[in-house]
Amino acid sequence: MLSLRILECERITKSYGKNQVLQDVSFSIDGIGCVGFLGANGAGKTTTIRILTGLAAPTSGTVKVAGYDAVKDRNKVSREIGYVPQIPSFYNYMTATEWMHWVGTLYGLDKKTIHERTEELLHLCGIYEVKDRAVGGYSGGMKQRLAIAQALINQPKIIILDEPVSALDPMGRYDVLLLIEKLKQVMTVFMSTHILDDIERVADHIVIIRQGTVVLSSTMEDLRANHVEPVIEFTLDHQAGDLITMLENTPWVTEVNYNGGRYKVQSSDMQKAQAELPQIIIQSGSILSSYQVSAMTLEDIFLKVVNQS
């Protein structure tokens, strides 16, 4: 889906005094689609986004948005980008219509264009029916959709969303993800988050950042082809002995994860794993409760890539 070079970061670093937040961050994004920008809290996602949007300058390196230098051509870049911060702010006494008209004037749009874009975008974002209600009475999901509508009023080539669903309830989260799926058909959506399930649903491209450094940039198609391995998941009614150590010392086991009572075992030889794993569990004195073979999730891949880095 991605084809036209829309975003290019080359060896970006960012330091605040002696504290280096970003180190040689490099990746590029082509064309329309959804880009998932992943990383744990404190990995450098928000700092990177501030640089992409021109709100901060890199200490070194270059950023280009739609061919424009984010530092030298800041005004041109601002016309190509729509930005939604993690917690968008509004004048709560304004209606959605009033807010959109005010934002349109900031971009220097004429009244006819502002009216047409407001009607179109409030319909698209699913808040047209409440366009004359004060924003202060909106739910979190409605405010997030208004923030996205606002970010689209200048018809940008790319919209950057910083943690767009992390503070929403399940219904608000569903609505915003549905909107993102619509938007990615016609533009580039760059979405920062740490919620892997959301990215797995909507992203076409993944960029993973860890401690200020990009450790992976890949299309979802290539990511699954290069990293997905069969996984055996099981739970126990009773755990005895040091089962994890036994598994880690087994030649065909490549990785063992244990979380919330559930074991995940990745293997270099799935045929041997399926034949021998139940025996190892029995030998440890443990009692098997559930057992299934499945494919790796994005969470599994994320943990694997981050741990390897």
C-alpha positions as CSV (number, residue, x, y, z in Angstrom):
1,M,0.0,0.0,0.0
2,L,2.9,2.4,0.8
3,S,4.6,3.8,-2.3
4,L,5.5,7.6,-2.2
5,R,8.3,8.8,0.1
6,I,6.5,10.9,2.7
7,L,8.7,10.8,5.7
8,E,12.5,10.4,6.0
9,C,14.6,10.5,9.2
10,E,18.3,10.2,8.9
11,R,20.6,9.8,11.9
12,I,18.6,12.0,14.3
13,T,20.0,12.7,17.7
14,K,18.5,14.8,20.5
15,S,20.2,15.7,23.7
16,Y,19.1,17.9,26.6
17,G,22.3,18.8,28.3
18,K,24.2,15.6,29.0
19,N,21.0,13.5,28.6
20,Q,20.9,11.9,25.1
21,V,17.2,11.0,24.4
22,L,17.6,9.9,20.7
23,Q,20.6,8.3,19.1
24,D,21.0,7.9,15.3
25,V,17.3,7.4,14.7
26,S,16.8,6.5,11.0
27,F,13.8,5.3,9.1
28,S,11.7,6.2,6.1
29,I,8.0,5.9,5.2
30,D,6.6,5.7,1.7
31,G,3.1,6.7,0.6
32,I,-0.3,6.1,2.2
33,G,-1.1,3.6,4.9
34,C,-0.7,3.4,8.7
35,V,2.7,3.4,10.4
36,G,2.8,2.0,14.0
37,F,5.5,3.8,16.0
38,L,6.2,1.4,18.9
39,G,8.2,1.6,22.1
40,A,7.9,1.4,25.8
41,N,7.2,4.5,27.9
42,G,10.4,6.6,27.9
43,A,11.7,5.0,24.7
44,G,11.8,8.4,22.8
45,K,8.5,8.3,20.9
46,T,7.2,11.7,21.9
47,T,10.6,13.4,21.4
48,T,10.7,11.9,17.9
49,I,7.2,13.2,17.2
50,R,8.1,16.7,18.5
51,I,10.9,16.7,16.0
52,L,8.8,15.4,13.1
53,T,6.2,18.1,13.7
54,G,8.7,20.9,14.1
55,L,8.0,21.5,17.8
56,A,11.6,20.6,18.6
57,A,14.8,20.7,16.5
58,P,17.2,17.7,16.4
59,T,20.6,18.1,17.9
60,S,21.9,16.5,14.7
61,G,20.6,14.6,11.7
62,T,17.9,15.5,9.2
63,V,14.1,15.1,8.9
64,K,12.2,15.5,5.7
65,V,8.4,15.5,5.4
66,A,7.0,15.3,1.9
67,G,10.4,16.4,0.7
68,Y,10.7,19.4,2.9
69,D,13.3,19.8,5.6
70,A,11.6,19.9,9.0
71,V,14.0,22.6,10.3
72,K,14.8,24.7,7.2
73,D,11.3,24.5,5.7
74,R,9.3,24.5,8.9
75,N,6.4,26.6,7.5
76,K,6.0,24.3,4.4
77,V,6.2,21.2,6.6
78,S,3.4,22.5,8.9
79,R,1.1,22.6,5.8
80,E,1.8,19.0,5.1
81,I,1.2,17.7,8.6
82,G,-1.8,17.2,10.8
83,Y,-0.9,16.6,14.5
84,V,-2.9,15.2,17.4
85,P,-1.2,15.3,20.8
86,Q,-1.7,12.6,23.4
87,I,-4.1,14.9,25.3
88,P,-5.7,17.4,22.9
89,S,-6.9,20.7,24.4
90,F,-9.9,22.8,23.4
91,Y,-11.9,25.9,24.5
92,N,-14.7,23.9,26.2
93,Y,-17.2,26.7,25.7
94,M,-16.9,26.4,21.9
95,T,-19.0,24.0,19.8
96,A,-17.2,21.7,17.4
97,T,-18.3,23.9,14.5
98,E,-16.9,27.0,16.1
99,W,-13.7,25.2,17.0
100,M,-13.2,24.0,13.4
101,H,-13.9,27.4,12.0
102,W,-11.4,29.0,14.4
103,V,-8.7,26.5,13.5
104,G,-9.4,27.0,9.8
105,T,-8.7,30.8,10.1
106,L,-5.4,30.0,11.8
107,Y,-4.4,28.2,8.5
108,G,-5.6,31.1,6.5
109,L,-8.4,29.2,4.8
110,D,-11.2,31.2,3.2
111,K,-14.7,31.0,4.7
112,K,-16.2,28.8,2.0
113,T,-13.4,26.3,2.3
114,I,-13.6,26.3,6.1
115,H,-17.4,25.6,6.0
116,E,-17.0,22.8,3.4
117,R,-14.1,21.2,5.3
118,T,-15.9,21.4,8.6
119,E,-19.0,19.7,7.3
120,E,-17.0,17.0,5.6
121,L,-14.7,16.3,8.5
122,L,-17.3,16.3,11.2
123,H,-19.3,13.7,9.1
124,L,-16.1,11.7,8.5
125,C,-15.2,11.7,12.2
126,G,-18.7,10.7,13.4
127,I,-19.5,13.8,15.4
128,Y,-21.7,15.8,13.0
129,E,-24.8,15.1,15.1
130,V,-23.2,16.9,18.0
131,K,-21.5,19.7,16.1
132,D,-23.5,22.4,17.9
133,R,-22.9,21.1,21.4
134,A,-20.2,22.6,23.6
135,V,-17.0,20.6,23.5
136,G,-16.8,20.6,27.3
137,G,-19.7,18.1,27.3
138,Y,-18.0,15.6,24.9
139,S,-16.8,12.2,26.0
140,G,-13.1,11.4,25.6
141,G,-13.6,9.5,22.4
142,M,-15.6,12.4,20.9
143,K,-12.9,14.9,21.8
144,Q,-10.3,12.6,20.2
145,R,-12.3,12.4,17.0
146,L,-12.7,16.2,17.0
147,A,-8.9,16.5,17.4
148,I,-8.4,14.3,14.4
149,A,-11.0,16.4,12.4
150,Q,-9.1,19.6,13.4
151,A,-5.8,18.0,12.3
152,L,-7.2,17.3,8.8
153,I,-8.7,20.7,8.0
154,N,-5.6,21.8,6.1
155,Q,-5.7,18.6,4.0
156,P,-2.3,17.3,5.1
157,K,-0.4,14.5,3.5
158,I,0.4,12.9,6.8
159,I,-1.4,12.9,10.2
160,I,0.7,12.2,13.3
161,L,-1.2,10.7,16.3
162,D,0.6,10.6,19.7
163,E,-1.0,7.8,21.8
164,P,-4.5,8.4,20.2
165,V,-6.4,5.7,22.2
166,S,-4.4,5.1,25.4
167,A,-6.8,7.2,27.6
168,L,-10.1,6.0,26.0
169,D,-12.7,3.5,27.1
170,P,-13.2,0.4,24.9
171,M,-16.0,2.1,22.9
172,G,-14.0,5.3,22.3
173,R,-11.0,3.2,21.4
174,Y,-13.0,1.2,18.9
175,D,-14.4,4.3,17.2
176,V,-11.0,6.0,16.8
177,L,-9.4,2.8,15.4
178,L,-12.2,2.5,12.9
179,L,-11.6,6.1,11.9
180,I,-7.8,5.4,11.5
181,E,-8.7,2.5,9.2
182,K,-10.6,4.9,7.0
183,L,-8.0,7.6,7.0
184,K,-5.1,5.2,6.0
185,Q,-6.9,4.5,2.7
186,V,-6.2,8.1,1.5
187,M,-3.2,9.4,3.4
188,T,-0.3,8.4,5.7
189,V,-1.2,7.9,9.4
190,F,1.8,7.9,11.8
191,M,0.5,6.5,15.1
192,S,2.6,6.3,18.2
193,T,1.5,3.9,20.8
194,H,2.5,1.1,23.3
195,I,-0.8,-0.8,22.8
196,L,0.3,-3.6,20.5
197,D,-3.1,-5.0,19.8
198,D,-4.2,-1.7,18.2
199,I,-1.2,-1.6,15.9
200,E,-1.7,-5.2,14.9
201,R,-5.2,-4.3,13.8
202,V,-4.5,-1.1,11.7
203,A,-0.8,-0.8,10.8
204,D,0.9,-1.5,7.5
205,H,4.4,-0.6,8.6
206,I,6.1,-0.9,12.0
207,V,8.9,1.2,13.5
208,I,10.1,0.0,16.9
209,I,12.2,2.3,19.1
210,R,14.1,1.3,22.2
211,Q,16.1,3.6,24.5
212,G,16.3,6.3,21.8
213,T,17.4,4.0,19.0
214,V,15.3,2.4,16.2
215,V,15.7,-1.4,16.4
216,L,13.3,-2.3,13.6
217,S,11.6,-0.7,10.6
218,S,9.6,-3.1,8.5
219,T,6.3,-3.6,6.7
220,M,3.9,-5.8,8.6
221,E,4.1,-8.3,5.7
222,D,7.9,-8.6,6.0
223,L,7.7,-8.6,9.7
224,R,5.4,-11.6,9.8
225,A,7.5,-13.4,7.1
226,N,10.8,-12.8,8.9
227,H,9.9,-13.2,12.5
228,V,6.7,-15.2,12.9
229,E,7.4,-18.7,14.3
230,P,5.1,-21.3,15.7
231,V,4.5,-21.1,19.4
232,I,3.3,-23.6,21.9
233,E,1.3,-22.1,24.7
234,F,0.3,-23.9,27.9
235,T,-0.9,-23.5,31.4
236,L,-0.5,-25.7,34.5
237,D,-2.8,-26.9,37.2
238,H,0.2,-27.5,39.4
239,Q,3.8,-26.4,38.9
240,A,6.7,-28.4,40.3
241,G,10.4,-28.3,39.9
242,D,12.3,-25.7,37.8
243,L,10.4,-26.2,34.5
244,I,11.7,-23.0,32.9
245,T,15.3,-24.1,33.4
246,M,14.5,-27.5,32.0
247,L,13.0,-26.0,28.9
248,E,15.9,-23.5,28.4
249,N,18.3,-26.4,28.5
250,T,16.4,-28.3,25.8
251,P,18.2,-28.1,22.4
252,W,15.1,-27.4,20.3
253,V,13.8,-24.5,22.5
254,T,14.7,-21.1,21.2
255,E,12.9,-19.0,23.7
256,V,10.7,-19.4,26.8
257,N,8.3,-16.7,28.2
258,Y,6.2,-16.9,31.3
259,N,3.5,-14.3,32.1
260,G,0.4,-14.4,34.2
261,G,0.5,-18.2,34.6
262,R,0.8,-18.8,30.8
263,Y,3.9,-20.3,29.2
264,K,5.0,-19.6,25.6
265,V,7.7,-21.8,24.1
266,Q,9.2,-21.1,20.7
267,S,11.0,-23.9,19.0
268,S,13.4,-24.5,16.1
269,D,11.9,-27.9,15.6
270,M,8.1,-27.9,16.1
271,Q,7.7,-31.6,15.4
272,K,10.1,-32.5,18.2
273,A,8.5,-29.8,20.4
274,Q,5.0,-31.2,20.1
275,A,6.3,-34.8,20.7
276,E,8.6,-34.0,23.7
277,L,7.2,-31.0,25.5
278,P,4.4,-32.9,27.3
279,Q,7.0,-35.4,28.5
280,I,9.2,-32.6,29.9
281,I,6.2,-31.1,31.7
282,I,5.4,-34.5,33.3
283,Q,9.0,-35.1,34.2
284,S,9.1,-31.8,36.1
285,G,6.2,-33.1,38.2
286,S,3.9,-30.4,36.9
287,I,0.3,-31.0,35.8
288,L,-0.8,-29.7,32.4
289,S,-4.0,-27.7,32.3
290,S,-4.2,-26.3,28.7
291,Y,-2.1,-26.7,25.6
292,Q,-2.2,-25.2,22.1
293,V,-0.1,-24.5,19.1
294,S,-0.4,-20.9,17.7
295,A,1.4,-18.3,15.7
296,M,3.4,-15.5,17.3
297,T,1.5,-12.3,18.0
298,L,2.9,-8.8,17.4
299,E,3.6,-8.7,21.2
300,D,5.7,-11.8,20.9
301,I,7.6,-10.3,17.9
302,F,8.0,-7.0,19.8
303,L,9.5,-8.7,22.9
304,K,11.8,-10.8,20.7
305,V,13.1,-7.8,18.7
306,V,13.6,-5.7,21.8
307,N,15.3,-8.4,23.8
308,Q,17.6,-9.2,20.9
309,S,18.6,-5.5,20.6
